[in-house]
Amino acid sequence: MIESRDGRRTVLIAVRSAVALYRLLDVLPAFAGDDRISASFTLVPGSDFSTDALAAVDCSGARIVPWARALSSSYDLVLVASPKGDLPMLHGHRVLLPHGAGFSKTIRGEGSPGSASGLDPEYLRSAEGREAALYALAHPEQVNRLRGSGFPEAERAVVVGDPTLERLLASRPLRDHYRAALGTGARQLVALTSTWGPRSLLRTRPGLPAELAAVLPYDTHQLALIVHPNERARLGMFELTEHLAPALDAGLALVGAHEEWASTLIAADALITDHGSAALYYSAVADRPVIAACDGGDELIAGSPMAQLLGTVPRLGSAGEIHRRLTAYRPGSGTEAARAAFAEQGHALDRIRQLLYEVLGLTPPPVPVGPRTLPAASPAPRPPVAFEVFLDQAGDRVRVDRFPARTGPQGDHLAVEYGAADERTVQNAGLLYRRPLAAGPGPLETAWTAGGWSAHALDRYPGCRVAAALLSSGTSVLRVRGNDRLLAVRVEPSIEGGRTVRADPAAALSAVHAWVAKREEPPPAFLCLLGHRGFRVVVSPATAAEENQTF
């Protein structure tokens, strides 16, 4: 038996799934710094996603209490984020918090037909035990829905706000940090989010990430994917990454399901969504474009915040429509829906702290608590190693659009990174380039010179027209087949609003290829256009020092 003594209190966090655990972890800072609180975790049996939940608890470093032991013990407080399972068997005052936003989804074949998952009176009644439960909700509208359902204990529902949203709001100043971790740079980050179940984005449009990679130029756009923990658990990470392999090879960032999904929402410039609640968190943080990829079908509850959002934002048909849809978003559409899902913004953790300490019969410590900022995504996505490059030259201006190879049609030439791409891809390259290598640990270090490697590459791969060495100085040394003279190519940065934007030197090499392909001499200076940005490129004969530079 676990007992309270000397002012100490015991708290049990009971979870059925990884997503429920993650939401409850966002609540626990309410107890930060209070050594009177002893918290432990238990896994509520019966969920299809319990295996991932157990692994998530273990990764958190928390103390795990076996279910049988939890049933034989008494607790001062039991925190749950789902009304499902044998919760009445636990001894302790329960506080139920939502594990999503807006209560916009119903699960066919579960509970009361048409009821919101997490707010279904059938499950709430079955979760009632000997100790009265409290229902901590995010918005007054949710309390009204609970009362309208005929649930007799609805008077024990209180509005506290959403602790997960508090973390996003607190983390907004870290946006540049999150974008740097993803390798976004000055590109537009388009995030896709998929809930779980048969109506989710990944079930209804599994090829959409790769399709978008084929129409959004790599130098102007980055793609990231947020997948619901339940969908990850259903497939397992191995199968999920195998399904997404074409998009991952094209540079898609598959971000973590615990906290990284939220920092990615802060980093994103646009969101493509299904009927999952991540879009509401995104819209509460900033008024940026939201696009609907699917409508949720019979899983979406009419009149819910997500129904309101999906009813007002642009809809994406084919992936090729993405550019038009990004500009069709009406400012304010997302924030209006988010206001219908979240109340007490900026005060949720304080409200929750007050509620939990009242249940525990304790006075909170005098030191205030605040939401913890979110970590950045890690590791960064792997960049593509080969590009189909499309060129549009007009005088001394060249537009360069690079798309990851094997995602779409053939371009004007295939640009391939040597040392990263496979042999077959290298053999098909029109432009072959090599980036600097890190020094190895051996006693007899060896390194190519720029001139030596470019000559070797053209000799080994007769189908390749241009080979270039990208030096750490930022200069590239380029060799054209049939021309003994080496060229030095330098890309000047662009200054935008006090920030420096640097282009990938490999993109400038593809621009030079516009003249090389026609057996013309490139001009000493020209403008390389990547999207709406122009970068001045300077071309000159390579010096002996540049030719002999090792890399």
C-alpha positions as CSV (number, residue, x, y, z in Angstrom):
1,M,0.0,0.0,0.0
2,I,1.3,3.4,-1.0
3,E,0.3,5.9,1.7
4,S,0.5,9.7,2.2
5,R,2.4,10.8,5.2
6,D,4.3,13.9,6.4
7,G,2.6,16.0,3.8
8,R,3.8,13.8,1.0
9,R,1.5,12.8,-1.8
10,T,1.5,10.0,-4.4
11,V,0.6,10.5,-8.0
12,L,-0.1,7.8,-10.5
13,I,0.1,8.6,-14.3
14,A,-2.0,5.9,-16.0
15,V,-1.5,5.7,-19.8
16,R,-2.9,3.4,-22.6
17,S,-0.9,4.8,-25.5
18,A,2.1,6.8,-26.4
19,V,0.1,9.9,-27.3
20,A,-1.7,9.8,-23.9
21,L,1.7,9.7,-22.2
22,Y,3.1,12.6,-24.2
23,R,0.1,14.8,-23.2
24,L,0.4,13.9,-19.5
25,L,4.2,14.6,-19.6
26,D,3.2,18.2,-20.6
27,V,1.2,18.4,-17.4
28,L,3.9,17.3,-14.9
29,P,5.8,20.6,-14.8
30,A,2.9,21.7,-12.6
31,F,4.7,19.7,-9.8
32,A,8.2,21.0,-10.7
33,G,10.4,21.5,-7.7
34,D,8.0,19.9,-5.2
35,D,9.7,17.0,-3.4
36,R,6.4,16.3,-1.6
37,I,5.1,14.7,-4.8
38,S,6.1,11.2,-5.7
39,A,5.0,10.3,-9.3
40,S,5.0,6.8,-10.9
41,F,3.6,5.5,-14.2
42,T,1.6,2.4,-15.1
43,L,0.4,1.0,-18.4
44,V,-3.4,0.5,-18.6
45,P,-3.9,-2.8,-20.5
46,G,-6.2,-3.3,-23.5
47,S,-4.9,-0.9,-26.1
48,D,-3.7,-1.9,-29.5
49,F,-0.9,0.6,-29.1
50,S,0.3,-0.5,-25.6
51,T,3.7,-1.8,-26.8
52,D,4.8,1.6,-28.0
53,A,3.3,3.2,-24.9
54,L,5.5,1.0,-22.7
55,A,8.5,1.9,-24.7
56,A,7.7,5.6,-24.5
57,V,7.4,5.4,-20.7
58,D,10.7,3.6,-20.5
59,C,12.4,6.2,-22.7
60,S,11.1,9.0,-20.5
61,G,13.1,7.6,-17.6
62,A,10.0,7.3,-15.4
63,R,9.4,4.8,-12.7
64,I,7.0,2.1,-13.9
65,V,4.6,0.3,-11.6
66,P,3.2,-3.0,-12.9
67,W,-0.6,-2.9,-13.5
68,A,-1.2,-5.6,-10.8
69,R,0.7,-3.6,-8.2
70,A,-1.1,-0.3,-9.2
71,L,-4.4,-2.1,-8.6
72,S,-3.4,-3.1,-5.1
73,S,-2.2,0.4,-4.1
74,S,-3.9,3.6,-3.2
75,Y,-2.9,7.0,-4.7
76,D,-3.7,10.6,-3.8
77,L,-4.1,11.4,-7.5
78,V,-4.5,9.4,-10.7
79,L,-3.8,11.3,-13.9
80,V,-5.3,9.9,-17.1
81,A,-5.6,11.1,-20.7
82,S,-8.1,8.6,-21.9
83,P,-11.4,7.3,-20.3
84,K,-10.9,3.8,-21.8
85,G,-9.7,0.8,-19.9
86,D,-10.2,-0.6,-16.4
87,L,-9.7,2.8,-14.7
88,P,-12.4,2.1,-12.0
89,M,-10.1,-0.5,-10.6
90,L,-7.5,2.1,-9.6
91,H,-7.8,3.6,-6.2
92,G,-7.4,7.4,-6.1
93,H,-9.1,10.6,-7.2
94,R,-8.8,10.8,-11.0
95,V,-8.3,13.8,-13.2
96,L,-9.0,13.2,-16.9
97,L,-7.3,15.4,-19.4
98,P,-7.7,15.3,-23.2
99,H,-5.0,13.8,-25.4
100,G,-5.7,15.9,-28.4
101,A,-7.4,19.2,-29.3
102,G,-11.0,20.0,-30.2
103,F,-12.6,16.6,-29.8
104,S,-13.3,16.6,-33.5
105,K,-13.0,12.9,-34.3
106,T,-15.3,9.9,-33.8
107,I,-14.1,6.3,-34.1
108,R,-16.5,4.0,-36.0
109,G,-17.5,1.0,-34.0
110,E,-16.4,2.4,-30.6
111,G,-18.7,3.8,-27.9
112,S,-21.7,5.9,-28.6
113,P,-22.3,6.4,-32.4
114,G,-21.1,9.9,-33.5
115,S,-19.6,10.8,-30.1
116,A,-16.2,12.5,-29.9
117,S,-13.3,10.2,-29.0
118,G,-12.3,11.2,-25.5
119,L,-15.6,12.8,-24.7
120,D,-17.9,9.8,-25.2
121,P,-20.3,9.6,-22.3
122,E,-20.3,5.8,-22.6
123,Y,-16.6,5.6,-21.8
124,L,-16.8,8.4,-19.3
125,R,-19.5,6.5,-17.3
126,S,-17.5,3.3,-17.5
127,A,-14.4,5.1,-16.1
128,E,-16.3,6.3,-13.0
129,G,-15.1,4.6,-9.8
130,R,-15.5,5.0,-6.1
131,E,-13.7,8.3,-6.1
132,A,-15.2,11.2,-8.0
133,A,-13.4,12.1,-11.2
134,L,-12.7,15.6,-12.5
135,Y,-12.7,16.4,-16.2
136,A,-10.1,19.1,-17.1
137,L,-11.0,20.5,-20.6
138,A,-9.6,23.1,-22.9
139,H,-12.6,25.1,-23.8
140,P,-16.1,26.0,-22.5
141,E,-17.7,24.6,-25.6
142,Q,-16.4,21.1,-24.6
143,V,-18.1,21.4,-21.3
144,N,-21.3,22.4,-23.0
145,R,-21.0,19.3,-25.3
146,L,-20.5,17.1,-22.3
147,R,-23.6,18.5,-20.6
148,G,-25.6,18.2,-23.8
149,S,-24.7,14.5,-24.0
150,G,-26.6,13.7,-20.9
151,F,-23.6,12.8,-18.9
152,P,-24.7,13.3,-15.3
153,E,-21.2,14.1,-13.9
154,A,-20.7,16.9,-16.4
155,E,-20.8,19.4,-13.4
156,R,-17.4,18.1,-12.5
157,A,-15.9,19.4,-15.8
158,V,-13.7,22.4,-15.5
159,V,-12.0,24.5,-18.2
160,V,-8.2,24.7,-17.7
161,G,-6.8,25.2,-21.2
162,D,-4.3,23.0,-23.0
163,P,-0.9,22.4,-21.5
164,T,0.6,21.2,-24.8
165,L,-0.4,24.4,-26.5
166,E,1.3,26.3,-23.7
167,R,4.6,24.7,-24.7
168,L,4.1,25.7,-28.3
169,L,3.3,29.3,-27.3
170,A,6.3,29.5,-25.0
171,S,8.6,28.1,-27.7
172,R,7.8,30.6,-30.5
173,P,11.0,32.6,-30.0
174,L,13.0,29.4,-30.8
175,R,11.6,29.3,-34.4
176,D,15.0,30.0,-36.0
177,H,16.6,27.3,-33.9
178,Y,14.0,24.7,-35.0
179,R,14.5,25.7,-38.7
180,A,18.2,25.5,-38.4
181,A,18.0,22.0,-36.9
182,L,15.9,20.9,-39.8
183,G,18.3,22.4,-42.4
184,T,15.4,24.6,-43.7
185,G,17.4,27.8,-44.2
186,A,15.5,30.4,-46.3
187,R,13.3,27.8,-47.9
188,Q,9.6,27.5,-47.3
189,L,8.9,24.6,-44.9
190,V,5.7,22.8,-45.8
191,A,4.7,20.3,-43.1
192,L,2.3,17.5,-43.6
193,T,0.4,16.0,-40.7
194,S,-1.4,12.6,-40.6
195,T,-3.7,11.4,-37.8
196,W,-4.3,7.7,-37.5
197,G,-7.1,5.5,-38.8
198,P,-8.6,4.7,-42.2
199,R,-9.4,8.3,-43.0
200,S,-5.9,9.7,-42.3
201,L,-3.7,11.3,-44.8
202,L,-1.2,8.4,-45.0
203,R,-4.0,5.9,-45.5
204,T,-5.9,7.9,-48.1
205,R,-3.0,9.6,-49.9
206,P,0.1,7.6,-49.0
207,G,2.1,8.9,-52.0
208,L,1.4,12.6,-51.4
209,P,4.8,13.3,-49.7
210,A,6.8,12.0,-52.7
211,E,4.3,13.6,-55.1
212,L,5.0,17.0,-53.5
213,A,8.7,16.5,-53.7
214,A,8.3,16.1,-57.5
215,V,6.6,19.6,-57.9
216,L,8.3,21.7,-55.2
217,P,11.8,22.7,-56.1
218,Y,14.3,21.6,-53.6
219,D,16.1,25.0,-53.3
220,T,12.9,26.8,-52.5
221,H,10.9,24.3,-50.4
222,Q,11.4,21.7,-47.7
223,L,8.9,19.0,-46.7
224,A,8.4,17.6,-43.2
225,L,5.9,14.9,-42.1
226,I,4.3,14.5,-38.7
227,V,2.7,11.1,-38.1
228,H,0.4,10.3,-35.2
229,P,1.9,7.9,-32.6
230,N,-0.9,5.4,-33.1
231,E,-0.1,5.1,-36.8
232,R,3.6,4.7,-36.0
233,A,2.7,1.9,-33.6
234,R,0.4,0.2,-36.2
235,L,3.1,0.0,-38.8
236,G,6.3,0.1,-36.7
237,M,9.1,2.4,-37.7
238,F,10.8,0.0,-40.1
239,E,7.7,-0.4,-42.2
240,L,6.8,3.3,-42.0
241,T,10.2,4.3,-43.3
242,E,10.1,1.7,-46.0
243,H,6.7,3.0,-47.2
244,L,8.1,6.6,-47.1
245,A,11.5,5.7,-48.7
246,P,11.0,7.7,-52.0
247,A,10.0,10.8,-50.1
248,L,12.8,10.4,-47.4
249,D,15.4,10.0,-50.2
250,A,14.0,13.2,-51.7
251,G,14.8,15.1,-48.4
252,L,11.5,14.6,-46.4
253,A,12.0,15.2,-42.7
254,L,10.1,12.5,-40.7
255,V,10.0,14.2,-37.3
256,G,9.6,12.6,-33.8
257,A,6.2,12.0,-32.3
258,H,6.8,13.2,-28.8
259,E,7.9,16.8,-28.8
260,E,9.5,17.3,-32.3
261,W,6.1,17.4,-34.0
262,A,5.3,20.5,-32.0
263,S,8.6,22.3,-32.7
264,T,8.1,21.5,-36.4
265,L,4.7,23.2,-36.4
266,I,6.4,26.3,-35.1
267,A,9.1,26.1,-37.8
268,A,6.6,25.5,-40.6
269,D,5.5,28.1,-43.2
270,A,2.5,26.1,-44.3
271,L,0.6,23.0,-43.2
272,I,-1.1,20.3,-45.2
273,T,-3.5,18.4,-43.0
274,D,-6.2,15.8,-42.6
275,H,-8.8,16.0,-39.8
276,G,-6.2,15.4,-37.0
277,S,-5.9,18.0,-34.3
278,A,-2.3,19.0,-35.0
279,A,-3.6,21.6,-37.4
280,L,-5.4,23.4,-34.5
281,Y,-2.1,23.7,-32.6
282,Y,-0.4,25.0,-35.7
283,S,-3.2,27.6,-36.2
284,A,-3.1,28.7,-32.6
285,V,0.6,29.5,-32.8
286,A,0.6,31.7,-36.0
287,D,-1.7,32.6,-38.8
288,R,0.1,30.8,-41.7
289,P,-1.4,28.8,-44.6
290,V,-3.4,25.6,-43.9
291,I,-4.4,23.3,-46.8
292,A,-6.7,20.3,-46.5
293,A,-5.5,17.1,-48.2
294,C,-8.6,15.1,-47.1
295,D,-11.8,15.7,-45.2
296,G,-11.9,12.9,-42.6
297,G,-15.2,11.4,-44.0
298,D,-17.5,10.0,-41.4
299,E,-14.8,10.4,-38.7
300,L,-15.0,14.2,-38.7
301,I,-17.7,15.5,-36.3
302,A,-19.8,18.3,-37.8
303,G,-19.5,21.6,-36.1
304,S,-16.3,20.7,-34.4
305,P,-13.2,23.0,-34.5
306,M,-11.5,20.8,-37.1
307,A,-14.7,20.8,-39.2
308,Q,-14.7,24.5,-39.0
309,L,-11.1,24.7,-40.1
310,L,-11.4,22.2,-43.0
311,G,-14.5,24.0,-44.2
312,T,-12.7,27.3,-44.7
313,V,-9.2,26.4,-45.9
314,P,-8.2,25.6,-49.5
315,R,-8.4,21.9,-50.6
316,L,-5.5,20.2,-52.4
317,G,-6.5,18.1,-55.3
318,S,-3.4,16.9,-57.2
319,A,0.0,17.7,-55.9
320,G,0.6,20.0,-58.8
321,E,-2.0,22.4,-57.4
322,I,0.1,23.1,-54.3
323,H,1.5,26.5,-55.5
324,R,-2.0,27.9,-56.1
325,R,-3.4,26.5,-52.9
326,L,-0.6,28.0,-50.8
327,T,-1.6,31.5,-52.0
328,A,-5.3,30.8,-51.7
329,Y,-5.4,30.6,-47.9
330,R,-7.5,33.3,-46.3
331,P,-5.8,34.9,-43.4
332,G,-7.7,34.3,-40.1
333,S,-9.3,31.0,-41.1
334,G,-7.0,28.9,-38.9
335,T,-7.0,31.2,-35.9
336,E,-10.8,31.3,-35.8
337,A,-10.9,27.6,-35.6
338,A,-8.2,27.5,-33.0
339,R,-10.1,29.9,-30.8
340,A,-13.0,27.4,-30.8
341,A,-10.6,24.7,-29.4
342,F,-8.4,26.5,-26.9
343,A,-9.3,28.8,-24.0
344,E,-7.1,30.1,-21.2
345,Q,-4.2,30.5,-23.6
346,G,-1.1,31.5,-21.7
347,H,-2.6,30.4,-18.4
348,A,-3.3,26.6,-18.8
349,L,-0.4,25.3,-16.7
350,D,-1.3,27.7,-13.8
351,R,-4.9,26.6,-13.9
352,I,-4.0,22.9,-14.0
353,R,-1.5,23.4,-11.2
354,Q,-4.2,25.0,-9.0
355,L,-6.7,22.2,-9.8
356,L,-4.3,19.4,-9.1
357,Y,-3.1,20.8,-5.8
358,E,-6.6,21.3,-4.7
359,V,-7.3,17.6,-5.3
360,L,-4.1,16.7,-3.4
361,G,-5.0,19.0,-0.5
362,L,-1.7,20.9,-0.7
363,T,-0.6,24.4,-1.1
364,P,1.6,24.8,-4.2
365,P,5.2,25.9,-3.7
366,P,5.7,29.7,-3.8
367,V,8.0,29.5,-6.8
368,P,6.0,29.8,-10.1
369,V,6.2,27.2,-12.8
370,G,6.1,27.6,-16.6
371,P,5.8,25.4,-19.6
372,R,9.1,23.9,-20.9
373,T,10.3,24.9,-24.3
374,L,10.4,22.2,-27.0
375,P,13.5,20.5,-28.3
376,A,14.5,20.8,-32.0
377,A,14.0,17.9,-34.4
378,S,17.0,15.5,-34.6
379,P,18.7,14.3,-36.7
380,A,18.3,16.5,-39.7
381,P,16.8,14.9,-42.8
382,R,19.2,13.4,-45.4
383,P,19.6,15.6,-48.5
384,P,19.0,14.2,-51.9
385,V,22.1,12.9,-53.7
386,A,20.9,13.5,-57.3
387,F,18.8,16.0,-59.0
388,E,16.9,16.3,-62.2
389,V,17.7,19.9,-63.1
390,F,15.5,22.2,-65.3
391,L,17.1,25.3,-66.7
392,D,15.6,28.4,-68.3
393,Q,18.2,30.8,-69.7
394,A,17.6,34.3,-71.0
395,G,20.7,36.3,-71.6
396,D,22.8,36.4,-68.4
397,R,20.0,35.1,-66.2
398,V,19.4,31.4,-65.6
399,R,16.5,30.0,-63.6
400,V,17.4,26.7,-61.9
401,D,14.8,24.3,-60.6
402,R,16.2,21.2,-59.0
403,F,14.0,18.2,-58.1
404,P,15.2,15.0,-56.4
405,A,15.9,12.3,-58.9
406,R,13.3,9.6,-59.5
407,T,10.4,11.7,-58.3
408,G,9.3,13.2,-61.6
409,P,10.2,13.7,-65.2
410,Q,13.7,13.9,-66.7
411,G,15.3,17.4,-66.6
412,D,17.9,19.1,-68.8
413,H,20.6,17.3,-67.0
414,L,21.2,15.0,-64.0
415,A,23.4,16.5,-61.3
416,V,24.8,13.9,-58.9
417,E,26.9,14.1,-55.8
418,Y,29.9,11.8,-56.0
419,G,30.6,9.9,-52.8
420,A,26.9,9.9,-51.8
421,A,25.0,8.5,-54.8
422,D,25.2,4.9,-56.0
423,E,27.3,3.8,-58.9
424,R,24.4,3.5,-61.4
425,T,23.3,7.0,-60.7
426,V,26.8,8.3,-61.0
427,Q,27.2,6.7,-64.4
428,N,24.2,8.6,-65.7
429,A,25.3,12.0,-64.4
430,G,25.7,14.9,-66.8
431,L,27.2,17.0,-63.9
432,L,29.2,15.2,-61.2
433,Y,30.2,17.1,-58.1
434,R,32.0,16.2,-55.0
435,R,31.9,17.9,-51.6
436,P,34.8,18.1,-49.1
437,L,35.5,15.0,-47.1
438,A,36.3,15.1,-43.4
439,A,39.8,14.1,-42.5
440,G,40.2,10.4,-41.6
441,P,41.9,9.1,-38.5
442,G,44.7,7.2,-40.3
443,P,48.4,8.1,-40.1
444,L,48.8,8.5,-43.9
445,E,46.1,11.0,-44.8
446,T,45.4,11.3,-48.5
447,A,43.2,13.8,-50.4
448,W,42.4,14.7,-54.0
449,T,43.2,18.1,-55.4
450,A,40.4,19.8,-57.2
451,G,42.1,19.5,-60.6
452,G,43.1,15.9,-60.0
453,W,39.7,14.7,-59.0
454,S,37.8,16.4,-61.8
455,A,40.2,14.9,-64.3
456,H,39.8,11.4,-62.7
457,A,36.0,11.7,-62.7
458,L,35.7,12.6,-66.3
459,D,38.1,9.8,-67.2
460,R,36.2,7.2,-65.2
461,Y,32.7,8.2,-66.3
462,P,32.7,8.9,-70.0
463,G,29.0,9.9,-70.1
464,C,29.6,12.8,-67.7
465,R,30.2,16.2,-69.3
466,V,31.1,18.3,-66.3
467,A,32.9,17.4,-63.0
468,A,33.4,19.9,-60.2
469,A,35.0,20.0,-56.8
470,L,33.2,22.0,-54.1
471,L,35.9,23.5,-51.9
472,S,35.5,24.5,-48.3
473,S,36.3,28.1,-49.2
474,G,33.0,28.3,-51.1
475,T,34.6,28.3,-54.5
476,S,33.9,25.4,-56.9
477,V,36.5,24.2,-59.5
478,L,34.9,23.0,-62.6
479,R,36.2,21.0,-65.5
480,V,34.4,20.5,-68.9
481,R,35.1,17.5,-71.0
482,G,37.3,18.4,-74.0
483,N,38.5,21.6,-72.4
484,D,41.7,21.6,-70.5
485,R,41.0,25.0,-68.9
486,L,39.5,24.8,-65.4
487,L,37.0,27.3,-64.2
488,A,36.4,28.8,-60.7
489,V,32.8,29.4,-59.9
490,R,31.8,31.5,-56.9
491,V,28.3,32.3,-55.7
492,E,27.7,35.6,-53.9
493,P,25.3,35.6,-51.0
494,S,22.1,37.6,-51.0
495,I,21.1,40.0,-48.3
496,E,17.5,40.0,-47.2
497,G,16.2,42.2,-44.4
498,G,19.4,42.0,-42.5
499,R,20.0,38.3,-43.1
500,T,22.5,36.6,-45.4
501,V,21.1,33.9,-47.7
502,R,23.6,31.5,-49.3
503,A,22.8,29.3,-52.2
504,D,24.1,25.7,-52.6
505,P,27.1,26.0,-54.8
506,A,25.9,22.9,-56.6
507,A,22.9,24.8,-57.9
508,A,25.3,27.4,-59.4
509,L,27.2,24.6,-61.1
510,S,23.9,23.5,-62.8
511,A,23.4,27.1,-63.9
512,V,26.9,27.0,-65.6
513,H,25.8,23.8,-67.3
514,A,23.3,25.9,-69.3
515,W,26.2,27.3,-71.4
516,V,28.3,24.2,-71.2
517,A,25.5,22.0,-72.7
518,K,25.5,24.3,-75.8
519,R,29.3,24.3,-75.9
520,E,29.4,28.0,-75.1
521,E,31.7,29.9,-72.8
522,P,29.8,31.0,-69.6
523,P,29.9,34.8,-69.0
524,P,32.2,36.2,-66.3
525,A,29.1,37.0,-64.2
526,F,25.5,36.0,-64.4
527,L,22.4,35.8,-62.2
528,C,21.2,32.4,-60.9
529,L,17.5,32.4,-60.0
530,L,16.3,30.0,-57.4
531,G,12.6,30.7,-57.0
532,H,12.2,34.4,-56.4
533,R,15.8,34.9,-55.2
534,G,18.7,35.9,-57.5
535,F,22.3,35.1,-56.7
536,R,25.2,36.6,-58.6
537,V,27.6,34.0,-59.9
538,V,31.2,34.9,-60.8
539,V,33.1,32.6,-63.3
540,S,36.8,33.0,-63.9
541,P,39.8,30.8,-64.9
542,A,40.9,28.8,-61.9
543,T,44.2,29.8,-60.4
544,A,47.0,27.3,-59.7
545,A,46.2,27.5,-56.0
546,E,42.5,26.6,-56.6
547,E,43.4,23.8,-59.0
548,N,45.7,22.3,-56.4
549,Q,43.5,22.8,-53.4
550,T,42.8,19.6,-51.6
551,F,39.3,18.7,-50.5
